Amino acid sequence: MLKGLYVIADTQCTHAPDFLDSVETVLSAGARIIQYRDKVNDRKTRTATGHELRSLTGKYRSLLIINDDIELSRTVQADGVHLGKSDCGIPEARAYLDKGKIIGASCNNEYACATRAISEGATYIAFGSFNPSPTKPSAPLADIGLITRAKRETSVPVCAIGGITHDNVMPLLHAGVDMVAVISGIFGTPSPAQSVQNFLARLQPFCTDT
């Protein structure tokens, strides 16, 4: 199921009056992978929100991935966790989480990071930023060759992130990417539901699980 549109629901970038309503909007439009990213709220709030998201993703038969926090991921029985380079190690996360849980790894623009993550047990790897990103404007740009090389030399799903819109996604798809992670390209648009549908229309011929 690690194919297609990967929606990152960031509490700082999801500007709808109600965060959970905005997530349900994209789920009802067809999104089937949600990452919960919350860098501002306290643990009590994050835990309550995580449980609500677990209920919503269960309703829509979608995956819930927690950004950074292995404890929260286990507490709310999420499908997995996504780890940045400065987060806890993949072996630690693998030992802490239940067997079979998804562990994603941010590799930025570093191929060596990706091979190390795979050797440590990452379920998928993520490269980016592939375009200037309003979420992380200082992030270094990644070369699309990272995708083609990873698809040629590894067997795990490859995710692309960074300023991706339905207008610039096609080169990534032609390079063979398995998932495209999107924040502002959905939540920063006038109609997040329509943006999801636009993405799915472009991804469908390439990512058959969408």
Sequence and secondary structure as in RCSB ss.txt:
>XXXX:A:sequence
MLKGLYVIADTQCTHAPDFLDSVETVLSAGARIIQYRDKVNDRKTRTATGHELRSLTGKYRSLLIINDDIELSRT
VQADGVHLGKSDCGIPEARAYLDKGKIIGASCNNEYACATRAISEGATYIAFGSFNPSPTKPSAPLADIGLITRA
KRETSVPVCAIGGITHDNVMPLLHAGVDMVAVISGIFGTPSPAQSVQNFLARLQPFCTDT
>XXXX:A:secstr
   EEEEEEETTT  SSSHHHHHHHHHHTT  EEEEE SSS HHHHHHHHHHHHHHHHHTT EEEEES HHHHHH
TT SEEEE TTS  HHHHHHHS TT EEEEE TT HHHHHHHHHTT SEEEE  SS  SSSTT     THHHHHH
HHH  S EEEESS  TTT HHHHHTT SEEEESHHHHTSS HHHHHHHHHHHHTTT TT 
